[in-house]
Amino acid sequence: MKSILATRFIHWKKQRTSLIFWLLFPIIATIGIITATEVLQEDTKVPVGVVLEEETEESKELVEEIKTTPFVRIREIPEDDALHQLRKHELDSVFVIHEGFEEKILENNRSQLITSYQSDLSFAYSPVKEIILSYVQQETGKSKAAFTVKELEQQYETNTGWTFEEIVIKSNQIEQDENLLNTAFSFSGSPVKGSKNTPLFSIWGLWAICSMLSTLLLFDWVIKERQSNTRVRFAFTRWTLKSYLLQNLILYSVLFFIIDLLTVITLYAIFGEWINIFNLIVFRILLSLAAFLLAHLFKTTYLFYSVSFGLTLFVTISSGAVLPPGVTDWFWLDLLNPVLPLLSGEYLSLWSLIVILFTIVWLVRKERYHA
């Protein structure tokens, strides 16, 4: 093994630039794409002005509720500046939360709470207005419920000891603990499926796709070794070609796994995204074996590179690891998805069984030499 390691280091020294680039490509590409996407999403948000004539708990909660809108960027500025920027179309719309907002909410009074302004180019006005109306209706509903409870206490001459504020706090607690409304939307004729909100890009899904490409391209050494003129010499050495390739496969897999561990630490430090280490090990083993076996099917590196890019593009589109899922309804694509073991931990799939089966076939196959 020491001689194998020494020989491989000689090859790595001659190709150190490309080796380092493709080893670091997955983490560099992942960080770059995610960072650029976040900056682009922030820049494309619609600016909406909010004027607070009073800073109370209710008005601050309303502003936080508006900020939850994914396509809106809130600016808290004075009213004169807001209207001036609206006329210059620097703001899409302006909402003025008047003084006494909290007091009127607690009194179940919905009149003259907020004044809104829009221009002929405003297109985020309607959704933001609906968010504000729903929030006001929600808060006034809680206040009305509290008044109703107090009236019932007086009507039936009971004293539960609940204050107005305690009833409102209890309503907020029930709203947080219970899923009071759960609605699923679907197109006509398609089945309704419940799903969790997922980000546009899965960090580990994006990394897995980039790692797949880099692994395939770095395994061109299999083609070069098999097509080398020195191949016939293995018939006269203590190593067979199969043994030589297998030891190099182990060496490359260890190198990849070291880089993978550094990737886990880096992505967790930057994005706070963690992953199951066992899933990572399974993914790395299957991916290395698949790249190793695939390289045996080619005699030229050019064709191997072309197929590698094509396979990576196909997995990117079909797996849902990077692009939103549901591009196709072909369920068998999930069975052949090489990224699935990493993201979901479903190790037993058609993909893993195929890789294991062909690995066993390659191991038991006899070698022939013509010296």
N, C-alpha and C positions, 0 to 999 in steps of 0.2 A: 504493500500500500504506500510505503514511503517513496518508492520509485515512481509510482503512479502520480502521487502528489507533486513530486519534483517535476515530472514531465508536464503536468497540467499547469503548474506555475510558470513554466517557460512559455507556454501558449498564452497564458493570461498577460504576461509581461509584454508580449508583442501586440496584444489587442486590448490593452488596459483602458484606452479611451472609450471604446465602444462598450466594453464590459461594464465599466463604472456608470456610463450613461444609462444603459438598459436596466441595470440593477436599481438605480435611483429614479428611473423614469416613472414608475407607478406612484411613488409618494410625491414627487415634484408635480406631476400632472394633476394628481388629486387635489393637493393644496392650491395649485394655481387655478384650476377650474372652479373649485368651491369658492375661493376668495373673489375671483372675477364675477361669479354669478351673484354673490351677495352684494357686491358694489353696484352691479348693473341693476339688480332688483331695487336697491335703495334709491338709485338715481331715477328710475322709471316710475316711482310712486307719485301719485297726484298730490300736490301741496294744497292743504286746506287750512284756512285760518280760523282760530278759535280765540274769542275775546272773553276773558273772565272778569266780570265786574265785581265778583266776590269770590274768595277762595275758601270754600267750605268742603266738608267731606263729600256731600252729594255732587257738587260741581266737579271736584277732582275725580270722582268715580266715573262721571259721565265722560270726561276727557279720556280716561284710561279705556273706557268702553269703545270710544271712537278709534283709538289707536290700535285696537285689535283688528280693524279692517286691513287686510293684507296689502291693498293697493293705495293706501292713503298715508301721507306724511303730514303730521300735525305741526302747525306753527302757532304758538301762543304769543300773540303780539297785541298792542293797543288797538283800539277800534279805528282811529284815524289812519294809522299805518296799514291796517288790514284792508280798509276800503280803498286806499290809494293803490295798494298792490293788486287788488281785484280789478280796478279800472285798467291797470297796465297788463292784466292777464298773467301776473306772476303768481296769483292764487286762483284756484279753481272756484272756490266759494268761501263764504265767511259765515260763521255762526257766533252770535253774541249771546252769552249766558248772562241774563240780567241779575241785578242784585235782588235778593229775596228768593232766589231759586230754591234753596233748601227749605225755607219756611213754607212756601207755597206747595212744595211736594208733600210735606208732612201734613198740610191741611187739605190734601186731595184737591188742590186747585191747579188746573192745567192751563189757565189763561195767561198770556203774556209772559211766558217763561223764557222763551228763546226767540231771537230775531235772526232771520237768515237772509243772506244776500247771494245772488248769483249773476253771472254774465251770460251773454249769448254763446260763449264757448265752454260753459260749465257742463261737464259730463259725469262728475262724481257727486253732484249735488243730491240727486235722488237717493242713492244708496246710503249716503251719510245721514240724510234726513230721516230715512226709515230706521236707521240704528238709533238715532236720538229719540224718535217717537216711541220705539219699542222700549227703550230704557225708561223714559218718562212714564209710560203706561205701566211698566213693571213696578217702579218705585211708588207710584200713586196707588197701585193695586195693593201693595203691602200696607201702605198707610190706611187705606180704606178697610182692609181686613182688621187692622189694629183698632180702628174706631168701632167696627162691628162687634168685636170681642168685648170692648168696654161697654157698649150699649147693651149687649146680652147680659153682662154682669149686673147692670143696673135693673134691667127688666126682670130678671129672675132673682134679684137680691142675693147674689152670691159674691164672694170675694176670693178670687184665686191668688191675689197678691201680685199679679202680672202687671208691670208698668207698660206704658206705650212703647218705650224704647226696647224693652225685653221682648215684646211681641214681634217687633220688626227684626230684631237680631235672630229670634227663633225662625222667622220666615227665611232669612238669608241662609241659616244653617241647613234648613230642610232643602232649600234650592241647591246647595252645594253637595249634600249627601245623596239626594235622590235624583235620578234621571227622569225629570218630569215630562220631557218631550224628546222623542227620538224619531226623526223623520228620515227616510231614505228615498232618494230620487233616482229614477231610471228612465231610459227612453222607452217609447211604446213598443211592447212586444218582447222586451228583454227582461230577464229575471232580476229581481231586486236582491242586491247583496250588501250586507253591512260591511263597512270598512272603516279603518281608522285613518285619520288625517296623516298623510305622509309628506315629507318634503319633496321638492321637485327633483333633487338629486340625492340618492343614497350614497353617503360618503364611502362606506365599505363596498357597496355595489360598484361605484366608480373605480375604486382602487382595484377591485377584483378584475374588472375588464382590462384596465391598464396592465395589471400583473399578468394576465393571460397573454397579452400581446408581447410583453417583454420576455416572458418565459419561452414562448414559441420561437422568437427570433434568436434568443441565446442558445437554443438547442440545435442550432445549425452545425454545431461541432460534431453531432452524430453523423451527418451527411459527409462532412469533411474527413472524418476518421474512416468511414466505410469506403469512401472513394479514393483514399490515399494509396499510393503505390507500395507503401510499407505494410499493407494489410496481409500480404502473403507470408510475411515473416513470422506471423503469429503461429504458423504451423510448426515452427522450429523453436519456439520459446515456451517457458513454463506457464504462460498465460494464453488463454484462448481469446479470440476477439470478443466473444460474448462476456467473458469475465472482465476484460479491459473496459468495455463499454458500461458494464454494470457498476464497476467501481467508480467510474467517472460520473455516472448518474447519482450515486450516493454523495459524491463530493459536491456536485452542483446543488443537490437538494439541501445539503447542510448550509451551503453558502446562501441560498435563497431564504432558508428559514432564519438565519441570523439577521438578514435584511428585514424580514417580516417582523421580527421582534422589535427591531428599531422603529419600524413603521407603526406598530401598535403604540409604542411609547410616545412617538411624535404626534400622531393623530389624536391621542387622548389629551396630550398637553395643549394642543392648539384648539381642537373642536370639542373636547370632552366626550368623544365617541369611543366606547370600549367594545370589545368583541370577545367571544368565547375562544380561548386559546386552543381548545381541542378542535373546534370548528376550523380554525386556521390551519392546524396540522393536517387535518383530513383534506382540506382544500389544496394545500401545498403538495401533498403526496399524490393525489389524483391528477393534479395539473402537471406535475413533473413527469409522471408516468405517461400521461396522454401525449405530451409534447415529445417525449422520448420515442414512443411507438409511432407517432405520426411522422417523425423525421425519417424513420426506416422505409417509408413508402416513396421517398423521393431520391433522385440521383443528382439533381441540381439544386443549388441553394436559391436560385432566382424563382423557380416554381414554388419552392417551399415558402419563401417570403410572401409570394402572391396569395397562396392559400391561407397563410397565417393571418394576413390582413383581412381577407374575405371572411374567415371564420369568426374573427373578433368583431367585425361589423355585424355579422348575422346574430351573434350572441347579444350584442349591444341592443339591437332592435327588438329581438324576440323575447329576451329573458325578463324585461321589466326591471332590471337591476339599476339602470341609469335613466332610461326613458320611462314615462308613466306606464304602468302595466295595463294589459287589456288591448294591446295592439292587434292581436289575433285571438281567435277562439280555439286554436289548435292546442288541446290539452297535452298532447304528447311533447310539445316543446318544453314544458316544465320537467318532464321525465329526462330530457336530454340536456337540461340546463346545468352547465358546470359551475355556476355561481351559487346554485341553490344550497349545497351543503354548507357553504360559508355563511349565508344570510339566515337560514332557517334551521340548520342542524339536522336536516333530513338526509342522512347519509345513504340509506338504502334507496337507490333510484336506478333507472335504466342506465343513466350516465355512469355511475360508479360500477355497476355490474359489468358493463361493456369494457371499461378500462381494466378491471380486475381480470376478466376473462381473457382478453388479448395479452395481458401481461403473463398470465400462466402459459398461454400458447407459445409466446416468445421464449419463455424460460425452458420449456420442455422440447423445443424444436432443436433438431440436430444441426450442427454446422458442417459445412463442407469446404475444403480448401483444395485448390489446384496449384500446386507448387511446381 
